[in-house]
Amino acid sequence: MNGRSGSAPTIVLFRRDLRVGDNAALAAAVDLGSVLALYIHDEENENIRPMGAASRWWLHHSLDALGQKLQASGARLIFTRGRTRDVVARAIAASGAKRVHWNRRYEPAEAAVDAALKTDLREAGLIAQSFDGALLHEPSLLKTGSGGYYKVYTPFWRALNGGVDRRDPIDAPRSIKGWNGKFDGLSLDDLDLLPKKPDWAGGLACRWTPGEDGARQRLQAFEKDDLPDYERQRDIPALQGTSRLSPHLAFGEVTPFQIFAALHQSDQAGAAKFRKEIAWREFSYHLLFHNRDLRERSFRPEFEGFLWRHDARALDAWQDGRTGYPIVDAGMRELWQTGWMHNRVRMIAASFLIKDLMLDWRDGETWFWDTLVDADPANNPASWQWVAGSGADAAPYFRIFNPVLQGEKFDPHGDYVRRYVPEIAALPDRYLHRPWDAPKSLLEENQIELGRGYPKPIVDHGAARDRALAAYHSVRGKADTNENREPS
């Protein structure tokens, strides 16, 4: 019997689309009749990368918010754990469902799970239907003139901006006819997503409001308060000048369709700039779709032979925010305390790890995956490879951020550093980003002992820069040759 009969529901799978509004899979199911809303915590597939700790914290609270929102609309969200294929089979057996809906995923291992599920269901005579919602474009459809995929951002942006029909967001259903049959699920706490001993998530809870309502409030506040000065303030980490929508996007609590619709009426320069930032996310997914091993292998194959250093103490110092370079340390501490880091500082911290310390970009990508609430399977590796020079449309190999000059330029009064590196907060602005240059008398006056209270630099930037340039020079010729072959 079909869903309109009231007996057999449509199963709707929720994954990284934890919202009711602009949810095409849910909207289509509501139109058909009753809905069985299902979340499957699939950690048994060895090919699917387990979420990092900060993402698990966000997931718990986002699922809690989604469950409440669905309940208020008339449906309940059932929590389960196991292989997607097995849990869906149990749900079908329990409910008699003939249809399964979901919104598409693009991480290769997850997409493979969905493709296999669709094949299984259709071979069994059931209807399996997937919908858009995570991206403005389908990576399989947006192609270069020669039929390939885009490896350079600017032509990708032109194609995305001029050649992709963007639909309007779908309104949230006013009510949902929830399936009221029996299916054994778990409690949200049974998924064991939250940290316990110790509970380190206090700083995350103070900063963020996971869930669809939190995403809507953040978008509205950004549009009202931050967008007018976005282009000017987005690089200043002491200010709240960025959108801070990235974790909401990562968990599908808001869609790019909703964001573009919200910015549609704005002719401000900030809106134009922010659209391009959303397009960078699209570009990262475009690359991931066509490069399944983006987080494991350098996009430019010549970098696979790069001689990275292995220095556990240096990696620990970087992770702990104790490199001796204040802007780097402030960023790493912001990350640990809040689960997020300002984008400008992400670039500075990444450049320091890769080019000052000569540590593998994959070490940084792994740490960010575990500690970021907005850890994203496409943005994370694509951005790390961009800084490393090993990625598509990468930063030039000779672009090596000077952490002192970057700090002085983007945190000139030291507000950001003082917030996260209180050990040296008493130093005047002129010495805050280079405390080793402060007169001994000034350090003593402010009870600052470099090497004890705050570390001395773990590497000399000038010497490290020369070392990095020499190492990068060995791959420069091959990289330049490949760059000249990029499609336009």
N, C-alpha and C positions, 0 to 999 in steps of 0.2 A: 504494500500500500504506500502511496506517496505521502509527502509531508503535509499536504493540504487536508488529508483525512483526519489529522490530529493524533494519529497513533505512532507513526514512524517519524522521528526527528531528522533534521539535517545536523550532522556533526560538524562543528566549527572548531578547528584547531587554533589555539593561540600560542604564539612563539615570541618573536621580537616584533609584535604588533599589539601591544598591551593597551588597547583603546577600544572605545565603542564608536566614537565619531570617525568619519572617513575610513571605515573598515568595510571594504567591498565584499569580503567573504561573509561577514556577519550580515550586512544589509541584504545580500542575495538570499541568505538562509531565512531571514525574518520574513521576506516576501513569500517564501514557500510554505511556512507553517512553523512548527515547533523547532526549538534549537537545543542541542546538547553541546554546551560550551566546555571544552576540554583543554587543559594544559598538561603536557607530558614533559616531565623532566628527564630528558634522554641523555644519560651519561654512560650508557652501556655500549654505545657505538665508539669503538676505539679510534675511529677517524675524526670524530667530532671533538674539537678542542674544548676541554673543560673551561668554564668561566673562571675568571680571576676572583679573588676574595671580595674586592670592592664591588664588582659587578653582581656578585651573588647577594650582597647586602641590598643593592638597588632592586634587584629582581624580586626579593622577598616583599619589599614595600610596594613595588609596582603591582605585583600580583594581588596583594591585599587590597589596594585601591581599585583594581579592575574587578575583583570579586564583589566588592561593595557596590560598584557602579552597575554591574550586571544584575545583582540582587535587587537593586532599586528599580530596575527596568522590568523585572519579572523572571529572570533566569538565574541559575546558579552556576558558578564556575567550579568544575570538578578538577581537583589536583591529583595527578598520578605520577608514577615513576616507572621507567622501563624503556625498552625499544619501541620506537614510534609504531612500527608495523604491528608488533604484538598488542600494544595497548589499543590501537584503533580496531584491531580484530575483536578484542574483548568488548569494546564499546558497541560495535555493530551487532555482535551476538546478543548483548544485553538489551539493546534498544530496537533492533530490527531496522536500523537506518539503512537507507539505500543511497544516500548522498553524503559526501565528505567535502568540506570546503576549507581552504586555507589561503593565506596571503603568501606570495612567493618570497623565498629566501635565496640569497646569492652566494653565500659562503659555499665553496665547492662541496665539502663533505655533507653539509646540510641540504644543499640542492640535490645531491645524489640520493639522500634518504627520501626526499619528496618525490623524485622521479621514479624511484623503485616502488614507493607507495602508490603512486598514480597508476603504474603498470599493474600492480597486484589487484587494485580495486576494479579497474576496468576489465581485467581478465575474468574477474568474478561476477561481471555483469552489473557492477555498481557505477555510480556517477562520481567521478573525482574532478573537482574544478578548482583551479588556482587563480588568484587575482593579483592585481598590482597594489601598490601602497607604500612600499619602502623607497622606491626610486621614481624620479620623473621620467626616466627612460628605461627601456629594456636593453641590456647590454648586447643581447644577441641580434638586435635589430639596427642599432646605430652603427653605421659602417662608413669607412672612408670611401673616396671615389673609386679606389682600386679594389674595394670589397674587404679590406682588412679592418682592424680596429685601431682606434686612436691611441697614440703613444706620446702625444704632445698636448698639453692642456689647452692652449689658445685655439687651435682648430677644433678641438673637442667642444669647447665652450660655444664657438660659433655654430657648430652643428646642433648642439643641444638647445641653444637659445633660438635658433632660426628654423630648425627642422623637426622639432618634437611637439606634437599636440599635447598640451597639458590640460587635463580634465579639471573640472571644478571639484572641490571637496564634497564628499557625500555626508549629508546630515546624519547625526546619530538617530537611531530609531526611537520613536517616542515610547514604545513599549516592546517587549520581547515575550513571546510565548515560550516559556521555558519547558523543556521536557521534564516531566515529573516522575519518571520511572526510577528504578533502583539500579545503581551502578556503584560498585565499591571503589571509593577514592581514598585519598589521604587528607589529613589536615595540612595546612600550609606549613606549620611548624615541622611536620614530618619530613619535609623536603630538606631540612637542616641547612638552610642557606645563610643563617646569621652567625657571626662570630660569637663565641661564648667565653672561653677562658684563654686569654683576656678578651673582653669586649672593647675593641679598639675603634668602634664606629661612632663615638660621640661627636667627633668633629664633622663627620659626614651628615649626621642627623641635624646638626645646627645649621648646615649650609644648604641642604637640599630638601625638596618636597617631591619625592617620586610619585608618578601616577599621571593620568591624563589631565586631571584638574591642575596639578602643579605645572604641567607643560603649558596648558592654556594661559595660566596666570603669568608664567615667565615670558611667553610670546607677547602677551598684551603689555607687560611692563617694558619689554625691550622696544616694542613699537612706539610706545608713548614716551619713555624716558631716555633710552639709549640710542635709538636709531638716528636722531638728528645729528649727533656728534660721533657716530660710529666710525666713519672714515678717519677722523682725527684722533680719536681716543682708543681705538682698538689695540694699539701697540703699547699702551701704558699700563703695566700690570698693577699699579697701585689703585687704578680706577676700576669701577664696575662698567667698563666700556664695551665689553663683548656681550654676545647674546646669552651665553651659558645655556644654550638649548641642546648642546651636543649629547648629554646623557639621555635627554628626552627623545631625541632622534634615534639614538642607538637602541633604545628599547621600544621604539615605535609608538610612543605615547603622543607624538605629534608627527605629521607627515610633511614631506616637502611640498605637497600640493597645498596643504593648509598654510604653510609659511609663505609660499608664493602668492596665495590668495590674499593673505593679510598685508603683504607689501605691494599688492597690485596697484593700489590707488596712490602710492607714494611716489613723488618725483624727486625725492631727496637723493643726494649723492650717496648717503649711507645705505639706502635701499639697494641701489645699483651694485654697490660694493658687496653687500651681504648676499645678494643673489649669486655672485661669483664665488663666494665662499661655500655656499650650498653646492654649487657646481663642482668645486674641488672634491667634495664628498662623492658626488656622482662619478667623477673621473676615477677616484680610487676604486669604486666598485666596478667600473668598466675594466680597469686593469686586473682586479682580482678575478673577475669572471673569465678573463682570457688567460690568466696565469694562476693555476690552481695552487702552486707552491710559492706564492708571493712572500709569505712570512718565513719561508725556509731557505730559499735560494735567491741570490741577487738577480734582479731583472736583467742587468747587463752581465752576460756570462763571464766577461773578462775579470770581474771582481770576485769570482769564486776562488781565484788563486791568490787573493790579497792576503798578505801576512799580518793578520791581526795579532795583537799581544794578548797574553793570558795573565791577568794580574788580579787575583781575588781581592787583595787588600784595596787596590784602587777602585774596583767595582763596588766594594762595600762602602768606601768613603763617598762615592758618588750617590749611591742609594740612600745613605744616611744624611746627605746634605752636609758633609764635612770635607769638602774639597779645598777649602781656604779661599774660594772665589765666591764672594757674597751673593751675587745675583744667581749663580748656579745653585748654591746651597739654599737660598730662599725658595727657589722653585721646587727643589726636591722635598723640602719640608712642607711647603704648601700641598704638594701631592700627597704626602703621607698623612697630613692632618685632615685634609678635606676631600681627597679622592679626585682632585682636579688640579690642573696647572694652566696658568695663562698661556695662550698660544705662542706669544713672542718668547716667553721664557722656555717653553718646550723646545723651541728651535735652538736657543742658546745652550740649554742643558744637553740636548742631543749632540750638538756640534762638539761640546766639550768632551763627552764620552768617546765619540768616534775619532775626533781629530786631535784633541789634546792628549787623551789617554790612549788612543789607538786601540780601543776595545771594540769588539765586533758589534755592529748595529743590532744584531739579534739579541745580544745581552740586554740592550736598552728596550727593545720591543717586548721582550718577555717581562721585564719589570713593569713597564707601563700596562701591559695586559693584566697584571695581577693587581695593580694599585689604582688604576683609573676607573671611575664610575662610568666614563664614556668610552671604555675600551671597545674598539670596533674592529671587526675582522678585516676590513678594507683600509680604513683610514690609518690604523696603527702601523702596519707594515709599509704601506705606500709612503707615509710621511717619514718614517725612519729611513727608508731607502732614498727618499728625496734628499735628506740631509747628508746621507753617506755618499751621495753621488753615484750610487749603484742602481738607481731606479729610473723609471720613465720620466722624461722631462725633468731630470734631476738638477739640483743645484750644482754649479760648476765645482770641480774638484778643488779649485784654489779658493773657494769661499769658505774661510775659516773664521768663525765669529771670535772676536776678541772679547772675553767675558767682562773685562774692565770697561772698555769703551761702550759695550752694549749696555752695561749697567748705568753708566754715566749718561748715556743718551736717553734711555727709556725709563730710568728711575732716578732722575737728576737730583731730587731732594731726598732720596733714600726712604721714602715712605713704605715701599714694598719690602725692602731689605730689613728695615727696622721691625716690621711686623713679624717676620719669620726668623730673623737672626738677632735676637735681643742681646746676645753677648757683646755685640759691637755697636749697639744702638746709640751710645753716648758719643760716638765719634762725629765730628762735623762732616758735612756733606762732601767736602773735598777729599776726605780720606776714607769715606765709608766703603767705596768700591775697591779701594787699594789700601787696606789697613796696614800692610807691611811697610808702606811709605810714611806712616804717621810717626812723628818724633817720639822718641822713647819717653820723654817727659809727659807727652800727651797721653800715651798709653798708660803710664803709671798713674797719672792723675785720675784717669777714668777706670782704674783697676782692671785693665785689659792686658792679659798675658798671652800673646800669640804662641801657639804650640801647646797651650794648656786649656785655657777657657775657650778659645777659638783657634782652630788649626792654622798653621802656616800653609801656603799653597803646596799641594801635593805634586805639582809639576810647574816648571817655569813656562809660561805661555809662549814666549818668543822661541825658546828651544824646541818646544813641542810643535809649534807651527812649522819650523824648518824640518823637523822629523816627518811630519805628516806630508808636507809637500814633496819630500824626497820619495816617500813610499807611494804617493799617488802618481808621481811622475812615471812610475813603471807601468801604470795602466792607462796613462793619459792618451797615448796614441791610438790605442784600440777604442777607448771610449769616444774620442773625437770622431773616429771613423764611423762608429755606430751612430753617433748623434747626427752625422751628415746623412745618414740613411733613413732618418725618421720621416714618416709620411707627413705631408703638409695638409 
